[in-house]
């Protein structure tokens, strides 16, 4: 899930947390609990009913959404503790969560291939990432934002099959869209892509 610090007040540095993509050190604060709750609701509406999770890995450190998913589905979720741009994932998993991560990385293809390597046959990856917006609307801690074509090409390059894809509103509280011209533009442009992937 979110690779940023789970505390709102502190910006991480490479010395304090070496597992993050260097570009993510520009993150000033994470989203509010309200935002996270909306993201959580969006995710559980996307995951198929009565899905059999098996052994689960969440990409990133533990956070509000991963805790809620663990409680909601009564599942144990492992977390990663490596540099996601260059590190090697280990183990074998039936389900992998990768929510709001790839846009922070220098090399998202590396992470996709790593997840594919540890995904069991018939396993699934549930991934989310923002839809590409005009560059002046990017958040400063995003190294990539993908158009529909770019995202399709990324999954194609990783040789991964898209089972399901949806574009939804982000978890941002609605009042936040009325705090200026740029936030108002986000109301009409800002969308999140949720994808279910397999390697078969």
Secondary structure, 3 states (H helix, E strand, C coil): CCCCCCCCCCCCCCCCCCCCCHHHHHCCCCCCHHHHHHHHHHHHHHCCCCCCCCCEEECCCCCHHHHHHHHHHCCCEEECCCCCCCCCCCCCEEEEEEECCHHHCCCHHHHHHHHHHHEEEEEEEEEEEEECCCHHHCCCCCCCCECHHHHHHHHHHCCCEEEEEEEECCCCCHHHHHCCHHHHHHHHHCCEEEEEEECC
